[in-house]
Amino acid sequence: MKLSGSRLGTLRGALALNHFVLIKALGQGRFGSCYLLRRDESDYVLKIFNANDVKRRKEKLAREGRFLKTIDHPAIPKLIEVIDRDGFYGLVIEKMPGHSLADLLEWDYTFTKTEITTIMGQIIVVMDYLSGLNISHRDIKTDNLLWTGQQLSLIDFGSASPVSQLNSRFNPDFWGLGDVFLRLASSCDEMISQANGLSIAGLDLNQAQRRVIQRLLYIEKPYCDVQALTEDFKQAWLIKSDEMCDYHKEKSAILRLAKLYVISERGGLNCCE
């Protein structure tokens, strides 16, 4: 529920104790609202949870903050601090650059095949990092992926859980990645066959590329780990068929783009679940 009146004033006061200034509302979701904050000329995002949800499930809501504390990756927002006073509970997090893929699609932005490949590569790099921490995001979708044209960020860890708690027969991160691909492909003139419409069979993909997407979407035998996905993705998307024997010598320009964010500066837009 979006705050207003005296509650909003109380929140401003609570934030002022930590030298934050509330600038504006960014949006709201199932469990709360997001606000743009500023402190010392730097911008942040406050994710404030609904009071009723805090009463019923504060321990579960706090899990997002605990995950963010353990993560140190340039494509994932850092947790700045936890607000827990005056009846408010929320997270102040780093503001990441770009616009959500969902917004870009809604604005009729046309993705190129190279851009989609770059985005996919960056998501897989982040998934591999999280897998090493035994973390599954569990909500990979266009709303939770920010894109600057070069750099991708993954936000909203409200649904995250340890990998060990997942159903061994279904990994939502793999399926989410496949769904993101199809949504982006729907805006890519290079990949759509007008005769066949939007379907995996109707996309301009080679056999290896199509198989990767089908495995992500559980149409074919699904992936058991991110390492297998990473290898298949490199082979199918980043290496030309006549260069397979030179795999360790050739470096794809797309792969370099996929890792650009490792050295990128932080800042930009963030949003709420």
N, C-alpha and C positions, 0 to 999 in steps of 0.2 A: 504494500500500500504506500502510495506517495505521501510524504509528510507535508503538512501545511500548518499555518497558524502558530500557536504557541509551541507545538512539538518541534517545528522547524527552527524556531528561535532557540529552543533549548539545545537542539543539536548544534547550531552555530556556536553557542556558548561552550559546549563540551569540546568542540573542535578547536576553539580559540585557545584553550588551555595548552594545547600542543602546537600552537602557532599556525594552525591551518585556517584558511579562509574558504568558505563554501561559495563556489562561483555559480553553479547551475546544476539542475537535474539532467542526467544523461538518459535515463530510461528506467524501467522497472520490469521485474520478472516474477516468477512464482514465489520466491522466498524473500524478496525485498526490492530495494531501489538502489540505483547508482548515481553518484554525484561527482562533479568535477571539483577538485580542491586545488588550492594553491598555497605554497609555502616557500618563501625565499626565492621567488621568481621561477620555481619549478612546479609543474602540474602533476597531480596524482588523481587516482580514482578511489572513491569511498564506496564500498559495497556494504550497505546497511541492511540488516535482516529484519523481517517483520517481527514485532514483539511477540505475537502468538506462537510463531515458529520457534523463537528463542526459548520460550517457556517449555515447549514440548520436546524440542530436539536440539538443544544448545550443543550438546556433546558432538552430535553428528555435524552440525554447522561448523564447529571449531576444527573439524578434520581438514577442511580446505586450507586453513591457515597453517596447520601443522605440515601439510604437504608442501606448501609454498616455502616454508622455512628450510626444507631440506633440498630445495631445487636451486641450482645456480646455473642458469642457461640464458643466453641473450635473447632467445625467442620466447621466453616465458617471463611474465611480470614478477618482479620481486615483491615480497611482502614487506611493507614499510613499518607498519605497526598495527596492533589490534586495539580497537576502541571498545571499551566495556565500562561504561559509566552513565549515570543519569538515565537509566532505563534503555540505553542504546547498546547494541552489540553489532560490530561490523569490522571490516578489514580495509585498511588503507593500503593500496597497492600501486605499483609503478604504472604509469600511463604508457601504453605501447603505441607505436606508430601505425598509421594506415587506416583503412576502412575495412569493415567486414566484407568477406566474400559475398555474403547474403545481400548486403546493401549494393555492392557493385553489380550483382546480377539483377537486382530490382531496378537499378539505374540503366539497364541495358548495356552495360559495359561488355565489349566483345573480347574474350580471352583468346590469345593465340595458342597454337599447339605447343610452341616452345615455352610460353608462360605457364601453361598447365603442367608441363613436365617439370618445370622449375619448382612450382608450388608443391607438386607431389613429392619431389625429392627432398624438399625442406621439411615437409611433414614427417616423412620417413626418418629423417635424421633426428627429429625431436622425439618421435616414438621410440627410436633405438636408445636415446639417452634416458627416457623415462623407464624403459624396460630394465635398464641397468640399475635403477633405483627401486625396482619392484613396484612401479606405479603404473596404473592404467587410467587414462584420462576419462574414458567411458562416455564422452559426449563430443567427439570430434564431428563437427558439422560446420557449414558455411557461416553460421552466426558467430562461432567461436574462433574463427580464423581471420586475422587482420592481415592486409596485404598493402604494401606501399608501391608495388611495381617491381620491386627487387627483393624486399625483405618480408618474411612471413612471421607472425606471432600467434601462439596458441594461448587462449585465455579461458577463464572460467573453469576452475577445478572443483566446483561444487559437487560434481558427481564422481570425482576420482576415488579410487579404492586400490588396495594392494592387489597386484596381479594374482596372488595366491588365492584371493577370494572370488575370482572369476569362475564361471562355468567353463570347464576344460574343453567343452565342445563348441563354445562360441566366444569370440573375442570382439567386443563392440568397437574397439579401435580399428580393427581391420575393416569391418563392415562400414564404419563411418568414413574411412578413407575412400572406399569404393563409391559410396554415395556422393561424396564431395566431387570425385572425378566425374561422375555422370552429370552432375549439375553444372559443372564448369564446361564439360564437353557440349552441353546443350546450347551454349552461347558461342561456340567456336565453329565458324563457317568451314574451316579447314578439315574438321573432323566429322561433320554431319553429312550424310548422304540423303539428299532430299527425297529420293525415291523410296528409301526404307524408313524414314522418320527416325525418331530418337529411340534407339535400342542399341545394345552392345553389338549386335550383328550388323547394325546399320552404320556403325562408326568406322572411320577410316583408320583401322589399326591392323598391324601385322599379327600373325598368329601368336607370337610370344607376348605381345602387348595385351591382346585380348584375353589370353589365359591369366595374366596377372590380375586383371580386373575381375574376371570370373572367380578366381580364387578368393579375392578380397570380399566378394559378395556371396560367397558360399554356394556358388553355382557349380564350381568344381571343388575338388579336395582343398579345404582351407589351409592357410598357413598355420604352422605350429609356433613360429617365433619370428621376430622382426629380422633376424639375421638372414633367414631364407628369403624373406620378402625383399630385403636390401639387395641381395645378390641377383634375384630375378629381375628386379627393377633396373639395375645397372645393365644387365645383359639385354633386356628387351627395349629399353628406352634410351639409354645413354651411349650405346655402342652400335655402330652401323654393322650390318651383316658381313660386309667384306673386310671388317677390321677386327673380327672376333679373335684371330690369332695374335693380334697386337694389343690385347686387353691391358696388360700391365705397362705398356708404353704410351698409349693414347689417353689423353685427358679431355673429356667432353667439356665444351664451353657451358653446357647446361649444368653439369655437375658443379662447376666452379660457381655458377650463379646460385645453385642450391645451397652453397655453404657461405655465401656472401655475408649473411647476417651474423656470422661468428665474429666478424670484426666491425660490425656496424655500430653506430651510436644509438642510444635509447631515446625514447620520447614519443608522443603521439596520442592517438585515440584509443580508448578502451570502452568496454560496454558491459552490461549486466546480463545475467542469465534471463 
